[in-house]
Amino acid sequence: MIKIYLTLIGLLVKILKPVDEGILDIIPDEMGQRMYNAWREDPSKLSEIFSDLYYAENIG
């Protein structure tokens, strides 16, 4: 149970610290960061990522 609280506190720090610094585009995890970067580069890449995830879970 303590490990869960420490994980939540770490996540809150990753989110609230940038907000305090005026940064509003906050992506706290690695997967989200990759998706955000793909979207910024070319929005259709994000669509491909979601499509691949969907079909991997529902077909494979």
Predicted model as a PDB file, atoms N, CA, C, CB and O in Angstrom, pLDDT in the B-factor column:
MODEL        1                                                                  
ATOM      1  N   MET A   1       0.820  -1.189   0.000  1.00 79.00           N  
ATOM      2  CA  MET A   1       0.000   0.000   0.000  1.00 79.00           C  
ATOM      3  C   MET A   1       0.870   1.262   0.000  1.00 79.00           C  
ATOM      4  CB  MET A   1      -0.936  -0.007   1.206  1.00 79.00           C  
ATOM      5  O   MET A   1       0.532   2.246  -0.658  1.00 79.00           O  
ATOM      6  N   ILE A   2       1.969   1.237   0.722  1.00 85.00           N  
ATOM      7  CA  ILE A   2       2.866   2.393   0.771  1.00 85.00           C  
ATOM      8  C   ILE A   2       3.464   2.648  -0.610  1.00 85.00           C  
ATOM      9  CB  ILE A   2       3.991   2.174   1.815  1.00 85.00           C  
ATOM     10  O   ILE A   2       3.642   3.796  -1.018  1.00 85.00           O  
ATOM     11  N   LYS A   3       3.774   1.560  -1.329  1.00 85.00           N  
ATOM     12  CA  LYS A   3       4.346   1.698  -2.670  1.00 85.00           C  
ATOM     13  C   LYS A   3       3.374   2.427  -3.600  1.00 85.00           C  
ATOM     14  CB  LYS A   3       4.703   0.312  -3.250  1.00 85.00           C  
ATOM     15  O   LYS A   3       3.793   3.241  -4.423  1.00 85.00           O  
ATOM     16  N   ILE A   4       2.088   2.139  -3.471  1.00 85.00           N  
ATOM     17  CA  ILE A   4       1.074   2.817  -4.299  1.00 85.00           C  
ATOM     18  C   ILE A   4       1.062   4.304  -3.997  1.00 85.00           C  
ATOM     19  CB  ILE A   4      -0.331   2.215  -4.058  1.00 85.00           C  
ATOM     20  O   ILE A   4       1.019   5.126  -4.912  1.00 85.00           O  
ATOM     21  N   TYR A   5       1.101   4.656  -2.711  1.00 81.00           N  
ATOM     22  CA  TYR A   5       1.111   6.072  -2.335  1.00 81.00           C  
ATOM     23  C   TYR A   5       2.351   6.788  -2.869  1.00 81.00           C  
ATOM     24  CB  TYR A   5       1.045   6.214  -0.812  1.00 81.00           C  
ATOM     25  O   TYR A   5       2.257   7.914  -3.356  1.00 81.00           O  
ATOM     26  N   LEU A   6       3.507   6.139  -2.779  1.00 82.00           N  
ATOM     27  CA  LEU A   6       4.734   6.748  -3.280  1.00 82.00           C  
ATOM     28  C   LEU A   6       4.677   6.934  -4.793  1.00 82.00           C  
ATOM     29  CB  LEU A   6       5.945   5.894  -2.902  1.00 82.00           C  
ATOM     30  O   LEU A   6       5.166   7.936  -5.314  1.00 82.00           O  
ATOM     31  N   THR A   7       4.085   5.981  -5.493  1.00 86.00           N  
ATOM     32  CA  THR A   7       3.922   6.111  -6.935  1.00 86.00           C  
ATOM     33  C   THR A   7       3.000   7.278  -7.264  1.00 86.00           C  
ATOM     34  CB  THR A   7       3.372   4.811  -7.535  1.00 86.00           C  
ATOM     35  O   THR A   7       3.287   8.060  -8.170  1.00 86.00           O  
ATOM     36  N   LEU A   8       1.894   7.400  -6.533  1.00 87.00           N  
ATOM     37  CA  LEU A   8       0.962   8.505  -6.754  1.00 87.00           C  
ATOM     38  C   LEU A   8       1.612   9.850  -6.456  1.00 87.00           C  
ATOM     39  CB  LEU A   8      -0.283   8.328  -5.892  1.00 87.00           C  
ATOM     40  O   LEU A   8       1.406  10.818  -7.189  1.00 87.00           O  
ATOM     41  N   ILE A   9       2.384   9.912  -5.398  1.00 88.00           N  
ATOM     42  CA  ILE A   9       3.071  11.157  -5.048  1.00 88.00           C  
ATOM     43  C   ILE A   9       4.059  11.525  -6.150  1.00 88.00           C  
ATOM     44  CB  ILE A   9       3.801  11.023  -3.683  1.00 88.00           C  
ATOM     45  O   ILE A   9       4.158  12.691  -6.534  1.00 88.00           O  
ATOM     46  N   GLY A  10       4.791  10.534  -6.659  1.00 86.00           N  
ATOM     47  CA  GLY A  10       5.735  10.794  -7.748  1.00 86.00           C  
ATOM     48  C   GLY A  10       5.031  11.310  -8.991  1.00 86.00           C  
ATOM     49  O   GLY A  10       5.530  12.217  -9.657  1.00 86.00           O  
ATOM     50  N   LEU A  11       3.875  10.739  -9.311  1.00 83.00           N  
ATOM     51  CA  LEU A  11       3.109  11.182 -10.462  1.00 83.00           C  
ATOM     52  C   LEU A  11       2.592  12.601 -10.253  1.00 83.00           C  
ATOM     53  CB  LEU A  11       1.948  10.227 -10.729  1.00 83.00           C  
ATOM     54  O   LEU A  11       2.636  13.424 -11.168  1.00 83.00           O  
ATOM     55  N   LEU A  12       2.107  12.882  -9.062  1.00 87.00           N  
ATOM     56  CA  LEU A  12       1.623  14.233  -8.768  1.00 87.00           C  
ATOM     57  C   LEU A  12       2.734  15.267  -8.903  1.00 87.00           C  
ATOM     58  CB  LEU A  12       1.032  14.289  -7.362  1.00 87.00           C  
ATOM     59  O   LEU A  12       2.507  16.362  -9.419  1.00 87.00           O  
ATOM     60  N   VAL A  13       3.922  14.927  -8.445  1.00 87.00           N  
ATOM     61  CA  VAL A  13       5.057  15.852  -8.564  1.00 87.00           C  
ATOM     62  C   VAL A  13       5.372  16.096 -10.037  1.00 87.00           C  
ATOM     63  CB  VAL A  13       6.309  15.293  -7.828  1.00 87.00           C  
ATOM     64  O   VAL A  13       5.631  17.230 -10.440  1.00 87.00           O  
ATOM     65  N   LYS A  14       5.348  15.008 -10.858  1.00 84.00           N  
ATOM     66  CA  LYS A  14       5.624  15.166 -12.290  1.00 84.00           C  
ATOM     67  C   LYS A  14       4.599  16.062 -12.964  1.00 84.00           C  
ATOM     68  CB  LYS A  14       5.649  13.806 -12.977  1.00 84.00           C  
ATOM     69  O   LYS A  14       4.919  16.740 -13.940  1.00 84.00           O  
ATOM     70  N   ILE A  15       3.374  16.076 -12.462  1.00 85.00           N  
ATOM     71  CA  ILE A  15       2.324  16.898 -13.060  1.00 85.00           C  
ATOM     72  C   ILE A  15       2.337  18.309 -12.491  1.00 85.00           C  
ATOM     73  CB  ILE A  15       0.955  16.258 -12.838  1.00 85.00           C  
ATOM     74  O   ILE A  15       2.283  19.280 -13.246  1.00 85.00           O  
ATOM     75  N   LEU A  16       2.407  18.435 -11.176  1.00 89.00           N  
ATOM     76  CA  LEU A  16       2.248  19.749 -10.548  1.00 89.00           C  
ATOM     77  C   LEU A  16       3.477  20.646 -10.647  1.00 89.00           C  
ATOM     78  CB  LEU A  16       1.898  19.569  -9.114  1.00 89.00           C  
ATOM     79  O   LEU A  16       3.336  21.868 -10.678  1.00 89.00           O  
ATOM     80  N   LYS A  17       4.664  20.079 -10.698  1.00 91.00           N  
ATOM     81  CA  LYS A  17       5.867  20.902 -10.811  1.00 91.00           C  
ATOM     82  C   LYS A  17       5.859  21.721 -12.098  1.00 91.00           C  
ATOM     83  CB  LYS A  17       7.118  20.025 -10.757  1.00 91.00           C  
ATOM     84  O   LYS A  17       6.076  22.932 -12.043  1.00 91.00           O  
ATOM     85  N   PRO A  18       5.615  21.101 -13.258  1.00 87.00           N  
ATOM     86  CA  PRO A  18       5.548  21.907 -14.483  1.00 87.00           C  
ATOM     87  C   PRO A  18       4.409  22.939 -14.453  1.00 87.00           C  
ATOM     88  CB  PRO A  18       5.374  20.993 -15.689  1.00 87.00           C  
ATOM     89  O   PRO A  18       4.571  24.049 -14.960  1.00 87.00           O  
ATOM     90  N   VAL A  19       3.270  22.581 -13.866  1.00 89.00           N  
ATOM     91  CA  VAL A  19       2.163  23.541 -13.770  1.00 89.00           C  
ATOM     92  C   VAL A  19       2.616  24.759 -12.979  1.00 89.00           C  
ATOM     93  CB  VAL A  19       0.915  22.891 -13.104  1.00 89.00           C  
ATOM     94  O   VAL A  19       2.314  25.894 -13.348  1.00 89.00           O  
ATOM     95  N   ASP A  20       3.333  24.525 -11.902  1.00 92.00           N  
ATOM     96  CA  ASP A  20       3.850  25.625 -11.086  1.00 92.00           C  
ATOM     97  C   ASP A  20       4.810  26.503 -11.887  1.00 92.00           C  
ATOM     98  CB  ASP A  20       4.554  25.078  -9.839  1.00 92.00           C  
ATOM     99  O   ASP A  20       4.916  27.704 -11.638  1.00 92.00           O  
ATOM    100  N   GLU A  21       5.507  25.898 -12.847  1.00 94.00           N  
ATOM    101  CA  GLU A  21       6.458  26.633 -13.691  1.00 94.00           C  
ATOM    102  C   GLU A  21       5.793  27.242 -14.929  1.00 94.00           C  
ATOM    103  CB  GLU A  21       7.589  25.708 -14.123  1.00 94.00           C  
ATOM    104  O   GLU A  21       6.466  27.860 -15.754  1.00 94.00           O  
ATOM    105  N   GLY A  22       4.468  27.068 -15.059  1.00 93.00           N  
ATOM    106  CA  GLY A  22       3.734  27.651 -16.176  1.00 93.00           C  
ATOM    107  C   GLY A  22       3.676  26.778 -17.414  1.00 93.00           C  
ATOM    108  O   GLY A  22       3.219  27.223 -18.467  1.00 93.00           O  
ATOM    109  N   ILE A  23       4.133  25.541 -17.299  1.00 88.00           N  
ATOM    110  CA  ILE A  23       4.094  24.608 -18.429  1.00 88.00           C  
ATOM    111  C   ILE A  23       2.772  23.844 -18.359  1.00 88.00           C  
ATOM    112  CB  ILE A  23       5.327  23.619 -18.407  1.00 88.00           C  
ATOM    113  O   ILE A  23       2.476  23.195 -17.356  1.00 88.00           O  
ATOM    114  N   LEU A  24       1.982  23.926 -19.429  1.00 83.00           N  
ATOM    115  CA  LEU A  24       0.664  23.302 -19.388  1.00 83.00           C  
ATOM    116  C   LEU A  24       0.546  22.049 -20.251  1.00 83.00           C  
ATOM    117  CB  LEU A  24      -0.364  24.292 -19.818  1.00 83.00           C  
ATOM    118  O   LEU A  24      -0.416  21.297 -20.093  1.00 83.00           O  
ATOM    119  N   ASP A  25       1.488  21.800 -21.154  1.00 82.00           N  
ATOM    120  CA  ASP A  25       1.503  20.552 -21.913  1.00 82.00           C  
ATOM    121  C   ASP A  25       2.299  19.534 -21.120  1.00 82.00           C  
ATOM    122  CB  ASP A  25       2.109  20.752 -23.343  1.00 82.00           C  
ATOM    123  O   ASP A  25       3.521  19.449 -21.246  1.00 82.00           O  
ATOM    124  N   ILE A  26       1.596  18.759 -20.298  1.00 80.00           N  
ATOM    125  CA  ILE A  26       2.257  17.842 -19.370  1.00 80.00           C  
ATOM    126  C   ILE A  26       1.921  16.405 -19.751  1.00 80.00           C  
ATOM    127  CB  ILE A  26       1.834  18.133 -17.903  1.00 80.00           C  
ATOM    128  O   ILE A  26       0.753  16.017 -19.782  1.00 80.00           O  
ATOM    129  N   ILE A  27       2.937  15.637 -20.035  1.00 80.00           N  
ATOM    130  CA  ILE A  27       2.782  14.227 -20.353  1.00 80.00           C  
ATOM    131  C   ILE A  27       3.713  13.467 -19.408  1.00 80.00           C  
ATOM    132  CB  ILE A  27       3.109  13.924 -21.879  1.00 80.00           C  
ATOM    133  O   ILE A  27       4.919  13.401 -19.646  1.00 80.00           O  
ATOM    134  N   PRO A  28       3.156  12.891 -18.333  1.00 73.00           N  
ATOM    135  CA  PRO A  28       4.009  12.340 -17.284  1.00 73.00           C  
ATOM    136  C   PRO A  28       4.624  10.971 -17.555  1.00 73.00           C  
ATOM    137  CB  PRO A  28       3.238  12.256 -16.058  1.00 73.00           C  
ATOM    138  O   PRO A  28       5.575  10.586 -16.874  1.00 73.00           O  
ATOM    139  N   ASP A  29       4.105  10.224 -18.537  1.00 82.00           N  
ATOM    140  CA  ASP A  29       4.672   8.892 -18.746  1.00 82.00           C  
ATOM    141  C   ASP A  29       5.300   8.773 -20.138  1.00 82.00           C  
ATOM    142  CB  ASP A  29       3.590   7.817 -18.562  1.00 82.00           C  
ATOM    143  O   ASP A  29       5.044   9.585 -21.027  1.00 82.00           O  
ATOM    144  N   GLU A  30       6.119   7.752 -20.296  1.00 85.00           N  
ATOM    145  CA  GLU A  30       6.892   7.570 -21.526  1.00 85.00           C  
ATOM    146  C   GLU A  30       5.996   7.299 -22.739  1.00 85.00           C  
ATOM    147  CB  GLU A  30       7.880   6.425 -21.351  1.00 85.00           C  
ATOM    148  O   GLU A  30       6.232   7.845 -23.817  1.00 85.00           O  
ATOM    149  N   MET A  31       4.982   6.469 -22.568  1.00 84.00           N  
ATOM    150  CA  MET A  31       4.096   6.160 -23.680  1.00 84.00           C  
ATOM    151  C   MET A  31       3.339   7.414 -24.140  1.00 84.00           C  
ATOM    152  CB  MET A  31       3.106   5.053 -23.279  1.00 84.00           C  
ATOM    153  O   MET A  31       3.217   7.667 -25.338  1.00 84.00           O  
ATOM    154  N   GLY A  32       2.843   8.180 -23.194  1.00 86.00           N  
ATOM    155  CA  GLY A  32       2.159   9.417 -23.527  1.00 86.00           C  
ATOM    156  C   GLY A  32       3.079  10.391 -24.241  1.00 86.00           C  
ATOM    157  O   GLY A  32       2.656  11.087 -25.164  1.00 86.00           O  
ATOM    158  N   GLN A  33       4.319  10.444 -23.825  1.00 86.00           N  
ATOM    159  CA  GLN A  33       5.294  11.332 -24.462  1.00 86.00           C  
ATOM    160  C   GLN A  33       5.526  10.919 -25.908  1.00 86.00           C  
ATOM    161  CB  GLN A  33       6.623  11.322 -23.686  1.00 86.00           C  
ATOM    162  O   GLN A  33       5.606  11.771 -26.793  1.00 86.00           O  
ATOM    163  N   ARG A  34       5.635   9.607 -26.153  1.00 87.00           N  
ATOM    164  CA  ARG A  34       5.809   9.130 -27.531  1.00 87.00           C  
ATOM    165  C   ARG A  34       4.591   9.476 -28.386  1.00 87.00           C  
ATOM    166  CB  ARG A  34       6.050   7.606 -27.549  1.00 87.00           C  
ATOM    167  O   ARG A  34       4.733   9.871 -29.543  1.00 87.00           O  
ATOM    168  N   MET A  35       3.398   9.329 -27.817  1.00 87.00           N  
ATOM    169  CA  MET A  35       2.176   9.656 -28.560  1.00 87.00           C  
ATOM    170  C   MET A  35       2.109  11.157 -28.849  1.00 87.00           C  
ATOM    171  CB  MET A  35       0.924   9.208 -27.770  1.00 87.00           C  
ATOM    172  O   MET A  35       1.737  11.561 -29.950  1.00 87.00           O  
ATOM    173  N   TYR A  36       2.459  11.959 -27.888  1.00 88.00           N  
ATOM    174  CA  TYR A  36       2.447  13.411 -28.074  1.00 88.00           C  
ATOM    175  C   TYR A  36       3.432  13.824 -29.169  1.00 88.00           C  
ATOM    176  CB  TYR A  36       2.789  14.126 -26.751  1.00 88.00           C  
ATOM    177  O   TYR A  36       3.116  14.654 -30.022  1.00 88.00           O  
ATOM    178  N   ASN A  37       4.617  13.240 -29.133  1.00 91.00           N  
ATOM    179  CA  ASN A  37       5.630  13.561 -30.152  1.00 91.00           C  
ATOM    180  C   ASN A  37       5.178  13.126 -31.540  1.00 91.00           C  
ATOM    181  CB  ASN A  37       6.969  12.892 -29.809  1.00 91.00           C  
ATOM    182  O   ASN A  37       5.398  13.838 -32.520  1.00 91.00           O  
ATOM    183  N   ALA A  38       4.542  11.947 -31.624  1.00 91.00           N  
ATOM    184  CA  ALA A  38       4.033  11.478 -32.915  1.00 91.00           C  
ATOM    185  C   ALA A  38       2.970  12.442 -33.434  1.00 91.00           C  
ATOM    186  CB  ALA A  38       3.451  10.046 -32.791  1.00 91.00           C  
ATOM    187  O   ALA A  38       2.970  12.785 -34.616  1.00 91.00           O  
ATOM    188  N   TRP A  39       2.076  12.875 -32.570  1.00 91.00           N  
ATOM    189  CA  TRP A  39       1.016  13.806 -32.956  1.00 91.00           C  
ATOM    190  C   TRP A  39       1.595  15.139 -33.439  1.00 91.00           C  
ATOM    191  CB  TRP A  39       0.064  14.042 -31.777  1.00 91.00           C  
ATOM    192  O   TRP A  39       1.139  15.701 -34.435  1.00 91.00           O  
ATOM    193  N   ARG A  40       2.604  15.635 -32.722  1.00 91.00           N  
ATOM    194  CA  ARG A  40       3.206  16.911 -33.122  1.00 91.00           C  
ATOM    195  C   ARG A  40       3.908  16.797 -34.475  1.00 91.00           C  
ATOM    196  CB  ARG A  40       4.200  17.387 -32.057  1.00 91.00           C  
ATOM    197  O   ARG A  40       3.892  17.729 -35.278  1.00 91.00           O  
ATOM    198  N   GLU A  41       4.521  15.640 -34.708  1.00 93.00           N  
ATOM    199  CA  GLU A  41       5.234  15.434 -35.980  1.00 93.00           C  
ATOM    200  C   GLU A  41       4.242  15.295 -37.141  1.00 93.00           C  
ATOM    201  CB  GLU A  41       6.138  14.174 -35.898  1.00 93.00           C  
ATOM    202  O   GLU A  41       4.386  15.940 -38.179  1.00 93.00           O  
ATOM    203  N   ASP A  42       3.243  14.445 -36.943  1.00 94.00           N  
ATOM    204  CA  ASP A  42       2.242  14.202 -37.987  1.00 94.00           C  
ATOM    205  C   ASP A  42       1.037  13.530 -37.325  1.00 94.00           C  
ATOM    206  CB  ASP A  42       2.827  13.309 -39.159  1.00 94.00           C  
ATOM    207  O   ASP A  42       1.138  12.371 -36.923  1.00 94.00           O  
ATOM    208  N   PRO A  43      -0.096  14.222 -37.200  1.00 92.00           N  
ATOM    209  CA  PRO A  43      -1.262  13.676 -36.505  1.00 92.00           C  
ATOM    210  C   PRO A  43      -1.701  12.293 -37.004  1.00 92.00           C  
ATOM    211  CB  PRO A  43      -2.404  14.630 -36.639  1.00 92.00           C  
ATOM    212  O   PRO A  43      -2.248  11.509 -36.228  1.00 92.00           O  
ATOM    213  N   SER A  44      -1.475  11.989 -38.264  1.00 93.00           N  
ATOM    214  CA  SER A  44      -1.869  10.671 -38.770  1.00 93.00           C  
ATOM    215  C   SER A  44      -1.047   9.557 -38.113  1.00 93.00           C  
ATOM    216  CB  SER A  44      -1.704  10.616 -40.300  1.00 93.00           C  
ATOM    217  O   SER A  44      -1.508   8.418 -38.034  1.00 93.00           O  
ATOM    218  N   LYS A  45       0.153   9.869 -37.646  1.00 91.00           N  
ATOM    219  CA  LYS A  45       0.965   8.864 -36.941  1.00 91.00           C  
ATOM    220  C   LYS A  45       0.292   8.438 -35.637  1.00 91.00           C  
ATOM    221  CB  LYS A  45       2.379   9.417 -36.649  1.00 91.00           C  
ATOM    222  O   LYS A  45       0.349   7.269 -35.254  1.00 91.00           O  
ATOM    223  N   LEU A  46      -0.343   9.391 -34.962  1.00 90.00           N  
ATOM    224  CA  LEU A  46      -1.051   9.050 -33.720  1.00 90.00           C  
ATOM    225  C   LEU A  46      -2.227   8.132 -34.040  1.00 90.00           C  
ATOM    226  CB  LEU A  46      -1.544  10.334 -32.987  1.00 90.00           C  
ATOM    227  O   LEU A  46      -2.504   7.192 -33.295  1.00 90.00           O  
ATOM    228  N   SER A  47      -2.903   8.397 -35.121  1.00 91.00           N  
ATOM    229  CA  SER A  47      -3.993   7.532 -35.558  1.00 91.00           C  
ATOM    230  C   SER A  47      -3.492   6.114 -35.805  1.00 91.00           C  
ATOM    231  CB  SER A  47      -4.646   8.092 -36.826  1.00 91.00           C  
ATOM    232  O   SER A  47      -4.155   5.144 -35.439  1.00 91.00           O  
ATOM    233  N   GLU A  48      -2.334   5.997 -36.419  1.00 91.00           N  
ATOM    234  CA  GLU A  48      -1.742   4.673 -36.671  1.00 91.00           C  
ATOM    235  C   GLU A  48      -1.412   3.959 -35.364  1.00 91.00           C  
ATOM    236  CB  GLU A  48      -0.471   4.808 -37.529  1.00 91.00           C  
ATOM    237  O   GLU A  48      -1.619   2.751 -35.245  1.00 91.00           O  
ATOM    238  N   ILE A  49      -0.902   4.697 -34.391  1.00 87.00           N  
ATOM    239  CA  ILE A  49      -0.564   4.103 -33.089  1.00 87.00           C  
ATOM    240  C   ILE A  49      -1.816   3.514 -32.446  1.00 87.00           C  
ATOM    241  CB  ILE A  49       0.081   5.160 -32.148  1.00 87.00           C  
ATOM    242  O   ILE A  49      -1.801   2.377 -31.973  1.00 87.00           O  
ATOM    243  N   PHE A  50      -2.908   4.297 -32.428  1.00 88.00           N  
ATOM    244  CA  PHE A  50      -4.144   3.805 -31.820  1.00 88.00           C  
ATOM    245  C   PHE A  50      -4.727   2.631 -32.594  1.00 88.00           C  
ATOM    246  CB  PHE A  50      -5.169   4.923 -31.735  1.00 88.00           C  
ATOM    247  O   PHE A  50      -5.246   1.687 -31.998  1.00 88.00           O  
ATOM    248  N   SER A  51      -4.642   2.687 -33.897  1.00 90.00           N  
ATOM    249  CA  SER A  51      -5.124   1.585 -34.716  1.00 90.00           C  
ATOM    250  C   SER A  51      -4.336   0.313 -34.415  1.00 90.00           C  
ATOM    251  CB  SER A  51      -5.023   1.938 -36.206  1.00 90.00           C  
ATOM    252  O   SER A  51      -4.916  -0.761 -34.250  1.00 90.00           O  
ATOM    253  N   ASP A  52      -3.021   0.438 -34.344  1.00 89.00           N  
ATOM    254  CA  ASP A  52      -2.176  -0.723 -34.032  1.00 89.00           C  
ATOM    255  C   ASP A  52      -2.502  -1.286 -32.652  1.00 89.00           C  
ATOM    256  CB  ASP A  52      -0.687  -0.339 -34.103  1.00 89.00           C  
ATOM    257  O   ASP A  52      -2.567  -2.504 -32.480  1.00 89.00           O  
ATOM    258  N   LEU A  53      -2.708  -0.408 -31.665  1.00 86.00           N  
ATOM    259  CA  LEU A  53      -3.063  -0.864 -30.327  1.00 86.00           C  
ATOM    260  C   LEU A  53      -4.403  -1.593 -30.322  1.00 86.00           C  
ATOM    261  CB  LEU A  53      -3.105   0.314 -29.365  1.00 86.00           C  
ATOM    262  O   LEU A  53      -4.543  -2.653 -29.712  1.00 86.00           O  
ATOM    263  N   TYR A  54      -5.382  -1.014 -31.005  1.00 87.00           N  
ATOM    264  CA  TYR A  54      -6.718  -1.613 -31.057  1.00 87.00           C  
ATOM    265  C   TYR A  54      -6.679  -3.002 -31.685  1.00 87.00           C  
ATOM    266  CB  TYR A  54      -7.675  -0.711 -31.842  1.00 87.00           C  
ATOM    267  O   TYR A  54      -7.206  -3.962 -31.123  1.00 87.00           O  
ATOM    268  N   TYR A  55      -6.053  -3.100 -32.851  1.00 87.00           N  
ATOM    269  CA  TYR A  55      -6.042  -4.382 -33.537  1.00 87.00           C  
ATOM    270  C   TYR A  55      -5.175  -5.423 -32.833  1.00 87.00           C  
ATOM    271  CB  TYR A  55      -5.562  -4.196 -34.948  1.00 87.00           C  
ATOM    272  O   TYR A  55      -5.453  -6.620 -32.912  1.00 87.00           O  
ATOM    273  N   ALA A  56      -4.135  -4.976 -32.150  1.00 83.00           N  
ATOM    274  CA  ALA A  56      -3.301  -5.917 -31.390  1.00 83.00           C  
ATOM    275  C   ALA A  56      -4.092  -6.535 -30.246  1.00 83.00           C  
ATOM    276  CB  ALA A  56      -2.045  -5.210 -30.843  1.00 83.00           C  
ATOM    277  O   ALA A  56      -3.922  -7.715 -29.941  1.00 83.00           O  
ATOM    278  N   GLU A  57      -4.968  -5.737 -29.600  1.00 73.00           N  
ATOM    279  CA  GLU A  57      -5.754  -6.228 -28.466  1.00 73.00           C  
ATOM    280  C   GLU A  57      -6.970  -7.032 -28.913  1.00 73.00           C  
ATOM    281  CB  GLU A  57      -6.203  -5.063 -27.600  1.00 73.00           C  
ATOM    282  O   GLU A  57      -7.346  -7.990 -28.237  1.00 73.00           O  
ATOM    283  N   ASN A  58      -7.591  -6.672 -30.028  1.00 73.00           N  
ATOM    284  CA  ASN A  58      -8.854  -7.268 -30.412  1.00 73.00           C  
ATOM    285  C   ASN A  58      -8.749  -8.343 -31.493  1.00 73.00           C  
ATOM    286  CB  ASN A  58      -9.763  -6.208 -30.873  1.00 73.00           C  
ATOM    287  O   ASN A  58      -9.691  -9.110 -31.694  1.00 73.00           O  
ATOM    288  N   ILE A  59      -7.644  -8.402 -32.170  1.00 69.00           N  
ATOM    289  CA  ILE A  59      -7.510  -9.395 -33.234  1.00 69.00           C  
ATOM    290  C   ILE A  59      -6.450 -10.443 -32.846  1.00 69.00           C  
ATOM    291  CB  ILE A  59      -7.133  -8.704 -34.580  1.00 69.00           C  
ATOM    292  O   ILE A  59      -6.645 -11.648 -33.006  1.00 69.00           O  
ATOM    293  N   GLY A  60      -5.326  -9.930 -32.332  1.00 54.00           N  
ATOM    294  CA  GLY A  60      -4.199 -10.804 -32.050  1.00 54.00           C  
ATOM    295  C   GLY A  60      -4.370 -11.518 -30.798  1.00 54.00           C  
ATOM    296  O   GLY A  60      -3.502 -12.301 -30.410  1.00 54.00           O  
TER     297      GLY A  60                                                      
ENDMDL                                                                          
END                                                                             
